Amino acid sequence: MKAQPKHMTAYVELEITDYKTFEQLVEEWSATEQGCSGTLMFEWYISENKSQATLIETFADEEAQAVHMKNIETYGETFMACTNPQKFTYLGAVTDVVKERVAAFGFTYQVMQGGFRRLP
C-alpha cells in the first residue's frame, strides 16, 4: 500500500483593501517563509487591477504548518488590516491538530483522492 503524503496546501482568496500595505506585507512575509525549510511553496497571485489576490502555500507536514502559524502572529494583524479574505481552503493531509489551529479562519477541507505530482 502506497503511503499517503503528509503535505498540505492552503488556498486563500482575498480582496485587497490597501494595496501599498499589502505589497510590503507580501515582500516581508514571503522572505520569512522562504527561510522556513518546511514551507515548500508560498506564492501570491494578484489581479491586474490589484484588487484581488490568491495565496497558495504548501507545508511539508503538520510541524511545518505550526512554524507558519507562528509567522501569522507576526504578520496576521497587518494581513487582516489590508485585505478582506473571501475563502479559505486546505487541501491534502490536514490533521485534526491543524484544523484546531486554523479553526478561527473558517477553512474548508478537501482530501486528495488521486493524481500525481512531478517536481523538478
TORVEXTI-531333 format. One record per atom (N, C-alpha, C): residue number from 1; residue in three letters; atom name; x, y, z. Coordinates in steps of 0.05 Angstrom, whole numbers. Example, Ala and Ser with C-alpha at 12.3 -4.5 7.8 and 13.67 -1.06 7.14 Angstrom:
TORVEXTI-531333
<site n="1" res="ALA" atom="N" x="264" y="-114" z="156"/>
<site n="1" res="ALA" atom="CA" x="246" y="-90" z="156"/>
<site n="1" res="ALA" atom="C" x="264" y="-66" z="156"/>
<site n="2" res="SER" atom="N" x="257" y="-45" z="142"/>
<site n="2" res="SER" atom="CA" x="273" y="-21" z="143"/>
<site n="2" res="SER" atom="C" x="258" y="1" z="157"/>
This chain:
TORVEXTI-531333
<site n="1" res="MET" atom="N" x="17" y="-24" z="0"/>
<site n="1" res="MET" atom="CA" x="0" y="0" z="0"/>
<site n="1" res="MET" atom="C" x="18" y="25" z="0"/>
<site n="2" res="LYS" atom="N" x="12" y="43" z="-17"/>
<site n="2" res="LYS" atom="CA" x="28" y="68" z="-20"/>
<site n="2" res="LYS" atom="C" x="22" y="87" z="3"/>
<site n="3" res="ALA" atom="N" x="43" y="98" z="15"/>
<site n="3" res="ALA" atom="CA" x="40" y="117" z="37"/>
<site n="3" res="ALA" atom="C" x="27" y="143" z="27"/>
<site n="4" res="GLN" atom="N" x="9" y="154" z="42"/>
<site n="4" res="GLN" atom="CA" x="-4" y="179" z="36"/>
<site n="4" res="GLN" atom="C" x="16" y="202" z="42"/>
<site n="5" res="PRO" atom="N" x="16" y="222" z="25"/>
<site n="5" res="PRO" atom="CA" x="34" y="245" z="30"/>
<site n="5" res="PRO" atom="C" x="25" y="260" z="55"/>
<site n="6" res="LYS" atom="N" x="44" y="273" z="68"/>
<site n="6" res="LYS" atom="CA" x="39" y="288" z="93"/>
<site n="6" res="LYS" atom="C" x="36" y="318" z="87"/>
<site n="7" res="HIS" atom="N" x="41" y="326" z="63"/>
<site n="7" res="HIS" atom="CA" x="40" y="355" z="57"/>
<site n="7" res="HIS" atom="C" x="11" y="365" z="56"/>
<site n="8" res="MET" atom="N" x="8" y="391" z="59"/>
<site n="8" res="MET" atom="CA" x="-18" y="404" z="58"/>
<site n="8" res="MET" atom="C" x="-15" y="431" z="44"/>
<site n="9" res="THR" atom="N" x="-36" y="439" z="31"/>
<site n="9" res="THR" atom="CA" x="-35" y="465" z="16"/>
<site n="9" res="THR" atom="C" x="-59" y="481" z="25"/>
<site n="10" res="ALA" atom="N" x="-53" y="506" z="32"/>
<site n="10" res="ALA" atom="CA" x="-74" y="526" z="38"/>
<site n="10" res="ALA" atom="C" x="-78" y="543" z="14"/>
<site n="11" res="TYR" atom="N" x="-103" y="548" z="7"/>
<site n="11" res="TYR" atom="CA" x="-111" y="564" z="-15"/>
<site n="11" res="TYR" atom="C" x="-129" y="586" z="-4"/>
<site n="12" res="VAL" atom="N" x="-120" y="611" z="-7"/>
<site n="12" res="VAL" atom="CA" x="-135" y="634" z="5"/>
<site n="12" res="VAL" atom="C" x="-141" y="654" z="-17"/>
<site n="13" res="GLU" atom="N" x="-167" y="661" z="-20"/>
<site n="13" res="GLU" atom="CA" x="-175" y="681" z="-39"/>
<site n="13" res="GLU" atom="C" x="-183" y="706" z="-22"/>
<site n="14" res="LEU" atom="N" x="-174" y="730" z="-31"/>
<site n="14" res="LEU" atom="CA" x="-180" y="753" z="-16"/>
<site n="14" res="LEU" atom="C" x="-182" y="778" z="-33"/>
<site n="15" res="GLU" atom="N" x="-195" y="798" z="-21"/>
<site n="15" res="GLU" atom="CA" x="-197" y="824" z="-33"/>
<site n="15" res="GLU" atom="C" x="-176" y="841" z="-20"/>
<site n="16" res="ILE" atom="N" x="-162" y="857" z="-36"/>
<site n="16" res="ILE" atom="CA" x="-141" y="875" z="-25"/>
<site n="16" res="ILE" atom="C" x="-154" y="902" z="-20"/>
<site n="17" res="THR" atom="N" x="-153" y="912" z="4"/>
<site n="17" res="THR" atom="CA" x="-165" y="937" z="12"/>
<site n="17" res="THR" atom="C" x="-145" y="960" z="14"/>
<site n="18" res="ASP" atom="N" x="-119" y="953" z="17"/>
<site n="18" res="ASP" atom="CA" x="-98" y="973" z="18"/>
<site n="18" res="ASP" atom="C" x="-73" y="962" z="4"/>
<site n="19" res="TYR" atom="N" x="-71" y="967" z="-22"/>
<site n="19" res="TYR" atom="CA" x="-50" y="954" z="-37"/>
<site n="19" res="TYR" atom="C" x="-22" y="961" z="-28"/>
<site n="20" res="LYS" atom="N" x="-17" y="986" z="-21"/>
<site n="20" res="LYS" atom="CA" x="10" y="994" z="-13"/>
<site n="20" res="LYS" atom="C" x="20" y="977" z="11"/>
<site n="21" res="THR" atom="N" x="3" y="975" z="31"/>
<site n="21" res="THR" atom="CA" x="9" y="959" z="55"/>
<site n="21" res="THR" atom="C" x="12" y="930" z="48"/>
<site n="22" res="PHE" atom="N" x="-7" y="921" z="31"/>
<site n="22" res="PHE" atom="CA" x="-7" y="893" z="22"/>
<site n="22" res="PHE" atom="C" x="19" y="886" z="8"/>
<site n="23" res="GLU" atom="N" x="28" y="903" z="-10"/>
<site n="23" res="GLU" atom="CA" x="53" y="898" z="-26"/>
<site n="23" res="GLU" atom="C" x="77" y="895" z="-7"/>
<site n="24" res="GLN" atom="N" x="79" y="912" z="13"/>
<site n="24" res="GLN" atom="CA" x="101" y="910" z="32"/>
<site n="24" res="GLN" atom="C" x="99" y="884" z="48"/>
<site n="25" res="LEU" atom="N" x="75" y="878" z="57"/>
<site n="25" res="LEU" atom="CA" x="70" y="854" z="72"/>
<site n="25" res="LEU" atom="C" x="79" y="829" z="57"/>
<site n="26" res="VAL" atom="N" x="71" y="827" z="32"/>
<site n="26" res="VAL" atom="CA" x="78" y="804" z="15"/>
<site n="26" res="VAL" atom="C" x="108" y="801" z="13"/>
<site n="27" res="GLU" atom="N" x="122" y="822" z="10"/>
<site n="27" res="GLU" atom="CA" x="151" y="821" z="8"/>
<site n="27" res="GLU" atom="C" x="164" y="811" z="34"/>
<site n="28" res="GLU" atom="N" x="156" y="822" z="56"/>
<site n="28" res="GLU" atom="CA" x="167" y="814" z="82"/>
<site n="28" res="GLU" atom="C" x="159" y="786" z="90"/>
<site n="29" res="TRP" atom="N" x="134" y="779" z="88"/>
<site n="29" res="TRP" atom="CA" x="124" y="753" z="96"/>
<site n="29" res="TRP" atom="C" x="136" y="731" z="78"/>
<site n="30" res="SER" atom="N" x="138" y="736" z="52"/>
<site n="30" res="SER" atom="CA" x="149" y="717" z="34"/>
<site n="30" res="SER" atom="C" x="178" y="711" z="41"/>
<site n="31" res="ALA" atom="N" x="194" y="731" z="48"/>
<site n="31" res="ALA" atom="CA" x="222" y="727" z="56"/>
<site n="31" res="ALA" atom="C" x="223" y="710" z="81"/>
<site n="32" res="THR" atom="N" x="206" y="715" z="100"/>
<site n="32" res="THR" atom="CA" x="205" y="700" z="125"/>
<site n="32" res="THR" atom="C" x="199" y="670" z="119"/>
<site n="33" res="GLU" atom="N" x="178" y="666" z="103"/>
<site n="33" res="GLU" atom="CA" x="171" y="638" z="96"/>
<site n="33" res="GLU" atom="C" x="192" y="624" z="80"/>
<site n="34" res="GLN" atom="N" x="207" y="638" z="64"/>
<site n="34" res="GLN" atom="CA" x="228" y="626" z="48"/>
<site n="34" res="GLN" atom="C" x="250" y="615" z="66"/>
<site n="35" res="GLY" atom="N" x="253" y="626" z="89"/>
<site n="35" res="GLY" atom="CA" x="273" y="617" z="108"/>
<site n="35" res="GLY" atom="C" x="263" y="593" z="124"/>
<site n="36" res="CYS" atom="N" x="239" y="584" z="121"/>
<site n="36" res="CYS" atom="CA" x="228" y="561" z="135"/>
<site n="36" res="CYS" atom="C" x="230" y="536" z="117"/>
<site n="37" res="SER" atom="N" x="246" y="517" z="125"/>
<site n="37" res="SER" atom="CA" x="251" y="494" z="108"/>
<site n="37" res="SER" atom="C" x="226" y="478" z="102"/>
<site n="38" res="GLY" atom="N" x="207" y="478" z="120"/>
<site n="38" res="GLY" atom="CA" x="183" y="462" z="116"/>
<site n="38" res="GLY" atom="C" x="162" y="476" z="99"/>
<site n="39" res="THR" atom="N" x="166" y="501" z="92"/>
<site n="39" res="THR" atom="CA" x="148" y="515" z="74"/>
<site n="39" res="THR" atom="C" x="158" y="508" z="46"/>
<site n="40" res="LEU" atom="N" x="142" y="492" z="32"/>
<site n="40" res="LEU" atom="CA" x="150" y="483" z="5"/>
<site n="40" res="LEU" atom="C" x="142" y="503" z="-17"/>
<site n="41" res="MET" atom="N" x="121" y="518" z="-12"/>
<site n="41" res="MET" atom="CA" x="112" y="538" z="-31"/>
<site n="41" res="MET" atom="C" x="97" y="560" z="-16"/>
<site n="42" res="PHE" atom="N" x="102" y="585" z="-24"/>
<site n="42" res="PHE" atom="CA" x="88" y="608" z="-12"/>
<site n="42" res="PHE" atom="C" x="86" y="628" z="-35"/>
<site n="43" res="GLU" atom="N" x="64" y="627" z="-50"/>
<site n="43" res="GLU" atom="CA" x="61" y="643" z="-74"/>
<site n="43" res="GLU" atom="C" x="36" y="661" z="-73"/>
<site n="44" res="TRP" atom="N" x="40" y="686" z="-81"/>
<site n="44" res="TRP" atom="CA" x="18" y="705" z="-83"/>
<site n="44" res="TRP" atom="C" x="12" y="711" z="-112"/>
<site n="45" res="TYR" atom="N" x="-13" y="711" z="-119"/>
<site n="45" res="TYR" atom="CA" x="-22" y="718" z="-146"/>
<site n="45" res="TYR" atom="C" x="-41" y="742" z="-143"/>
<site n="46" res="ILE" atom="N" x="-36" y="763" z="-159"/>
<site n="46" res="ILE" atom="CA" x="-51" y="788" z="-155"/>
<site n="46" res="ILE" atom="C" x="-63" y="796" z="-182"/>
<site n="47" res="SER" atom="N" x="-89" y="804" z="-181"/>
<site n="47" res="SER" atom="CA" x="-103" y="812" z="-205"/>
<site n="47" res="SER" atom="C" x="-91" y="837" z="-218"/>
<site n="48" res="GLU" atom="N" x="-96" y="841" z="-243"/>
<site n="48" res="GLU" atom="CA" x="-85" y="864" z="-258"/>
<site n="48" res="GLU" atom="C" x="-92" y="891" z="-245"/>
<site n="49" res="ASN" atom="N" x="-116" y="893" z="-234"/>
<site n="49" res="ASN" atom="CA" x="-125" y="918" z="-222"/>
<site n="49" res="ASN" atom="C" x="-117" y="920" z="-192"/>
<site n="50" res="LYS" atom="N" x="-103" y="900" z="-183"/>
<site n="50" res="LYS" atom="CA" x="-92" y="899" z="-155"/>
<site n="50" res="LYS" atom="C" x="-113" y="900" z="-134"/>
<site n="51" res="SER" atom="N" x="-137" y="889" z="-140"/>
<site n="51" res="SER" atom="CA" x="-158" y="889" z="-121"/>
<site n="51" res="SER" atom="C" x="-164" y="861" z="-109"/>
<site n="52" res="GLN" atom="N" x="-154" y="840" z="-122"/>
<site n="52" res="GLN" atom="CA" x="-158" y="813" z="-114"/>
<site n="52" res="GLN" atom="C" x="-132" y="798" z="-113"/>
<site n="53" res="ALA" atom="N" x="-130" y="779" z="-95"/>
<site n="53" res="ALA" atom="CA" x="-105" y="763" z="-93"/>
<site n="53" res="ALA" atom="C" x="-112" y="735" z="-85"/>
<site n="54" res="THR" atom="N" x="-94" y="717" z="-91"/>
<site n="54" res="THR" atom="CA" x="-96" y="689" z="-83"/>
<site n="54" res="THR" atom="C" x="-69" y="682" z="-71"/>
<site n="55" res="LEU" atom="N" x="-69" y="669" z="-48"/>
<site n="55" res="LEU" atom="CA" x="-45" y="659" z="-35"/>
<site n="55" res="LEU" atom="C" x="-46" y="629" z="-36"/>
<site n="56" res="ILE" atom="N" x="-25" y="616" z="-45"/>
<site n="56" res="ILE" atom="CA" x="-23" y="587" z="-45"/>
<site n="56" res="ILE" atom="C" x="2" y="581" z="-29"/>
<site n="57" res="GLU" atom="N" x="-1" y="565" z="-7"/>
<site n="57" res="GLU" atom="CA" x="21" y="558" z="10"/>
<site n="57" res="GLU" atom="C" x="20" y="529" z="16"/>
<site n="58" res="THR" atom="N" x="43" y="515" z="13"/>
<site n="58" res="THR" atom="CA" x="45" y="487" z="17"/>
<site n="58" res="THR" atom="C" x="65" y="481" z="39"/>
<site n="59" res="PHE" atom="N" x="58" y="464" z="58"/>
<site n="59" res="PHE" atom="CA" x="75" y="457" z="80"/>
<site n="59" res="PHE" atom="C" x="81" y="427" z="79"/>
<site n="60" res="ALA" atom="N" x="105" y="420" z="86"/>
<site n="60" res="ALA" atom="CA" x="114" y="392" z="85"/>
<site n="60" res="ALA" atom="C" x="98" y="374" z="103"/>
<site n="61" res="ASP" atom="N" x="90" y="384" z="126"/>
<site n="61" res="ASP" atom="CA" x="76" y="368" z="145"/>
<site n="61" res="ASP" atom="C" x="64" y="386" z="167"/>
<site n="62" res="GLU" atom="N" x="53" y="373" z="187"/>
<site n="62" res="GLU" atom="CA" x="40" y="387" z="209"/>
<site n="62" res="GLU" atom="C" x="59" y="405" z="224"/>
<site n="63" res="GLU" atom="N" x="84" y="397" z="228"/>
<site n="63" res="GLU" atom="CA" x="104" y="413" z="242"/>
<site n="63" res="GLU" atom="C" x="111" y="438" z="226"/>
<site n="64" res="ALA" atom="N" x="113" y="436" z="200"/>
<site n="64" res="ALA" atom="CA" x="119" y="459" z="183"/>
<site n="64" res="ALA" atom="C" x="96" y="479" z="184"/>
<site n="65" res="GLN" atom="N" x="72" y="468" z="185"/>
<site n="65" res="GLN" atom="CA" x="48" y="486" z="187"/>
<site n="65" res="GLN" atom="C" x="48" y="501" z="214"/>
<site n="66" res="ALA" atom="N" x="58" y="488" z="235"/>
<site n="66" res="ALA" atom="CA" x="59" y="501" z="261"/>
<site n="66" res="ALA" atom="C" x="79" y="524" z="261"/>
<site n="67" res="VAL" atom="N" x="101" y="521" z="247"/>
<site n="67" res="VAL" atom="CA" x="120" y="544" z="244"/>
<site n="67" res="VAL" atom="C" x="107" y="566" z="229"/>
<site n="68" res="HIS" atom="N" x="92" y="560" z="208"/>
<site n="68" res="HIS" atom="CA" x="77" y="581" z="193"/>
<site n="68" res="HIS" atom="C" x="58" y="596" z="212"/>
<site n="69" res="MET" atom="N" x="44" y="582" z="229"/>
<site n="69" res="MET" atom="CA" x="25" y="594" z="247"/>
<site n="69" res="MET" atom="C" x="39" y="614" z="266"/>
<site n="70" res="LYS" atom="N" x="64" y="609" z="273"/>
<site n="70" res="LYS" atom="CA" x="79" y="628" z="289"/>
<site n="70" res="LYS" atom="C" x="85" y="653" z="272"/>
<site n="71" res="ASN" atom="N" x="89" y="650" z="246"/>
<site n="71" res="ASN" atom="CA" x="93" y="673" z="229"/>
<site n="71" res="ASN" atom="C" x="68" y="690" z="227"/>
<site n="72" res="ILE" atom="N" x="45" y="677" z="229"/>
<site n="72" res="ILE" atom="CA" x="19" y="691" z="228"/>
<site n="72" res="ILE" atom="C" x="17" y="710" z="252"/>
<site n="73" res="GLU" atom="N" x="29" y="702" z="274"/>
<site n="73" res="GLU" atom="CA" x="30" y="720" z="298"/>
<site n="73" res="GLU" atom="C" x="44" y="746" z="291"/>
<site n="74" res="THR" atom="N" x="63" y="745" z="273"/>
<site n="74" res="THR" atom="CA" x="78" y="769" z="265"/>
<site n="74" res="THR" atom="C" x="63" y="785" z="243"/>
<site n="75" res="TYR" atom="N" x="52" y="771" z="224"/>
<site n="75" res="TYR" atom="CA" x="40" y="784" z="200"/>
<site n="75" res="TYR" atom="C" x="10" y="785" z="199"/>
<site n="76" res="GLY" atom="N" x="-3" y="770" z="215"/>
<site n="76" res="GLY" atom="CA" x="-32" y="767" z="214"/>
<site n="76" res="GLY" atom="C" x="-48" y="792" z="217"/>
<site n="77" res="GLU" atom="N" x="-41" y="809" z="236"/>
<site n="77" res="GLU" atom="CA" x="-56" y="834" z="241"/>
<site n="77" res="GLU" atom="C" x="-54" y="852" z="217"/>
<site n="78" res="THR" atom="N" x="-31" y="855" z="205"/>
<site n="78" res="THR" atom="CA" x="-28" y="872" z="181"/>
<site n="78" res="THR" atom="C" x="-43" y="860" z="158"/>
<site n="79" res="PHE" atom="N" x="-41" y="833" z="155"/>
<site n="79" res="PHE" atom="CA" x="-56" y="819" z="134"/>
<site n="79" res="PHE" atom="C" x="-85" y="825" z="136"/>
<site n="80" res="MET" atom="N" x="-97" y="823" z="159"/>
<site n="80" res="MET" atom="CA" x="-126" y="827" z="162"/>
<site n="80" res="MET" atom="C" x="-133" y="857" z="159"/>
<site n="81" res="ALA" atom="N" x="-114" y="875" z="164"/>
<site n="81" res="ALA" atom="CA" x="-120" y="903" z="161"/>
<site n="81" res="ALA" atom="C" x="-119" y="913" z="132"/>
<site n="82" res="CYS" atom="N" x="-105" y="898" z="115"/>
<site n="82" res="CYS" atom="CA" x="-103" y="908" z="87"/>
<site n="82" res="CYS" atom="C" x="-117" y="889" z="67"/>
<site n="83" res="THR" atom="N" x="-131" y="869" z="78"/>
<site n="83" res="THR" atom="CA" x="-146" y="851" z="60"/>
<site n="83" res="THR" atom="C" x="-173" y="844" z="72"/>
<site n="84" res="ASN" atom="N" x="-190" y="833" z="55"/>
<site n="84" res="ASN" atom="CA" x="-215" y="822" z="63"/>
<site n="84" res="ASN" atom="C" x="-217" y="794" z="53"/>
<site n="85" res="PRO" atom="N" x="-208" y="774" z="69"/>
<site n="85" res="PRO" atom="CA" x="-208" y="746" z="60"/>
<site n="85" res="PRO" atom="C" x="-236" y="737" z="52"/>
<site n="86" res="GLN" atom="N" x="-237" y="723" z="30"/>
<site n="86" res="GLN" atom="CA" x="-263" y="714" z="19"/>
<site n="86" res="GLN" atom="C" x="-267" y="683" z="23"/>
<site n="87" res="LYS" atom="N" x="-245" y="668" z="20"/>
<site n="87" res="LYS" atom="CA" x="-247" y="639" z="21"/>
<site n="87" res="LYS" atom="C" x="-221" y="627" z="30"/>
<site n="88" res="PHE" atom="N" x="-223" y="608" z="49"/>
<site n="88" res="PHE" atom="CA" x="-200" y="594" z="59"/>
<site n="88" res="PHE" atom="C" x="-205" y="564" z="54"/>
<site n="89" res="THR" atom="N" x="-186" y="551" z="40"/>
<site n="89" res="THR" atom="CA" x="-189" y="522" z="35"/>
<site n="89" res="THR" atom="C" x="-162" y="509" z="41"/>
<site n="90" res="TYR" atom="N" x="-163" y="486" z="55"/>
<site n="90" res="TYR" atom="CA" x="-139" y="470" z="59"/>
<site n="90" res="TYR" atom="C" x="-143" y="444" z="43"/>
<site n="91" res="LEU" atom="N" x="-121" y="436" z="29"/>
<site n="91" res="LEU" atom="CA" x="-121" y="412" z="12"/>
<site n="91" res="LEU" atom="C" x="-100" y="393" z="23"/>
<site n="92" res="GLY" atom="N" x="-107" y="367" z="23"/>
<site n="92" res="GLY" atom="CA" x="-87" y="347" z="30"/>
<site n="92" res="GLY" atom="C" x="-89" y="336" z="58"/>
<site n="93" res="ALA" atom="N" x="-66" y="330" z="70"/>
<site n="93" res="ALA" atom="CA" x="-64" y="316" z="95"/>
<site n="93" res="ALA" atom="C" x="-67" y="334" z="119"/>
<site n="94" res="VAL" atom="N" x="-91" y="345" z="122"/>
<site n="94" res="VAL" atom="CA" x="-97" y="364" z="144"/>
<site n="94" res="VAL" atom="C" x="-105" y="347" z="168"/>
<site n="95" res="THR" atom="N" x="-88" y="349" z="189"/>
<site n="95" res="THR" atom="CA" x="-94" y="334" z="213"/>
<site n="95" res="THR" atom="C" x="-114" y="349" z="231"/>
<site n="96" res="ASP" atom="N" x="-124" y="335" z="251"/>
<site n="96" res="ASP" atom="CA" x="-142" y="348" z="270"/>
<site n="96" res="ASP" atom="C" x="-128" y="371" z="285"/>
<site n="97" res="VAL" atom="N" x="-102" y="367" z="290"/>
<site n="97" res="VAL" atom="CA" x="-87" y="388" z="304"/>
<site n="97" res="VAL" atom="C" x="-86" y="413" z="287"/>
<site n="98" res="VAL" atom="N" x="-81" y="410" z="261"/>
<site n="98" res="VAL" atom="CA" x="-80" y="433" z="243"/>
<site n="98" res="VAL" atom="C" x="-108" y="446" z="241"/>
<site n="99" res="LYS" atom="N" x="-129" y="430" z="239"/>
<site n="99" res="LYS" atom="CA" x="-156" y="440" z="238"/>
<site n="99" res="LYS" atom="C" x="-162" y="457" z="263"/>
<site n="100" res="GLU" atom="N" x="-152" y="449" z="286"/>
<site n="100" res="GLU" atom="CA" x="-156" y="465" z="311"/>
<site n="100" res="GLU" atom="C" x="-141" y="491" z="309"/>
<site n="101" res="ARG" atom="N" x="-117" y="491" z="298"/>
<site n="101" res="ARG" atom="CA" x="-100" y="515" z="296"/>
<site n="101" res="ARG" atom="C" x="-114" y="536" z="278"/>
<site n="102" res="VAL" atom="N" x="-127" y="527" z="258"/>
<site n="102" res="VAL" atom="CA" x="-138" y="546" z="238"/>
<site n="102" res="VAL" atom="C" x="-168" y="549" z="240"/>
<site n="103" res="ALA" atom="N" x="-180" y="539" z="261"/>
<site n="103" res="ALA" atom="CA" x="-209" y="539" z="265"/>
<site n="103" res="ALA" atom="C" x="-221" y="567" z="263"/>
<site n="104" res="ALA" atom="N" x="-207" y="587" z="273"/>
<site n="104" res="ALA" atom="CA" x="-218" y="615" z="273"/>
<site n="104" res="ALA" atom="C" x="-220" y="627" z="245"/>
<site n="105" res="PHE" atom="N" x="-206" y="615" z="226"/>
<site n="105" res="PHE" atom="CA" x="-207" y="626" z="199"/>
<site n="105" res="PHE" atom="C" x="-229" y="615" z="181"/>
<site n="106" res="GLY" atom="N" x="-242" y="594" z="190"/>
<site n="106" res="GLY" atom="CA" x="-265" y="583" z="175"/>
<site n="106" res="GLY" atom="C" x="-257" y="568" z="150"/>
<site n="107" res="PHE" atom="N" x="-235" y="553" z="151"/>
<site n="107" res="PHE" atom="CA" x="-226" y="537" z="128"/>
<site n="107" res="PHE" atom="C" x="-246" y="515" z="122"/>
<site n="108" res="THR" atom="N" x="-247" y="508" z="96"/>
<site n="108" res="THR" atom="CA" x="-260" y="483" z="87"/>
<site n="108" res="THR" atom="C" x="-237" y="465" z="80"/>
<site n="109" res="TYR" atom="N" x="-242" y="438" z="78"/>
<site n="109" res="TYR" atom="CA" x="-221" y="419" z="74"/>
<site n="109" res="TYR" atom="C" x="-228" y="400" z="51"/>
<site n="110" res="GLN" atom="N" x="-207" y="393" z="36"/>
<site n="110" res="GLN" atom="CA" x="-210" y="373" z="15"/>
<site n="110" res="GLN" atom="C" x="-187" y="354" z="17"/>
<site n="111" res="VAL" atom="N" x="-193" y="328" z="14"/>
<site n="111" res="VAL" atom="CA" x="-173" y="307" z="16"/>
<site n="111" res="VAL" atom="C" x="-166" y="297" z="-11"/>
<site n="112" res="MET" atom="N" x="-140" y="291" z="-16"/>
<site n="112" res="MET" atom="CA" x="-131" y="282" z="-42"/>
<site n="112" res="MET" atom="C" x="-142" y="254" z="-47"/>
<site n="113" res="GLN" atom="N" x="-153" y="250" z="-71"/>
<site n="113" res="GLN" atom="CA" x="-164" y="225" z="-79"/>
<site n="113" res="GLN" atom="C" x="-148" y="211" z="-100"/>
<site n="114" res="GLY" atom="N" x="-130" y="224" z="-112"/>
<site n="114" res="GLY" atom="CA" x="-114" y="211" z="-133"/>
<site n="114" res="GLY" atom="C" x="-97" y="232" z="-148"/>
<site n="115" res="GLY" atom="N" x="-83" y="223" z="-168"/>
<site n="115" res="GLY" atom="CA" x="-67" y="241" z="-184"/>
<site n="115" res="GLY" atom="C" x="-37" y="236" z="-179"/>
<site n="116" res="PHE" atom="N" x="-21" y="254" z="-189"/>
<site n="116" res="PHE" atom="CA" x="8" y="253" z="-185"/>
<site n="116" res="PHE" atom="C" x="20" y="280" z="-185"/>
<site n="117" res="ARG" atom="N" x="45" y="282" z="-176"/>
<site n="117" res="ARG" atom="CA" x="59" y="307" z="-176"/>
<site n="117" res="ARG" atom="C" x="87" y="303" z="-187"/>
<site n="118" res="ARG" atom="N" x="95" y="320" z="-206"/>
<site n="118" res="ARG" atom="CA" x="121" y="318" z="-218"/>
<site n="118" res="ARG" atom="C" x="136" y="343" z="-211"/>
<site n="119" res="LEU" atom="N" x="156" y="341" z="-195"/>
<site n="119" res="LEU" atom="CA" x="171" y="365" z="-187"/>
<site n="119" res="LEU" atom="C" x="199" y="364" z="-200"/>
<site n="120" res="PRO" atom="N" x="210" y="387" z="-206"/>
<site n="120" res="PRO" atom="CA" x="237" y="387" z="-219"/>
<site n="120" res="PRO" atom="C" x="258" y="376" z="-200"/>
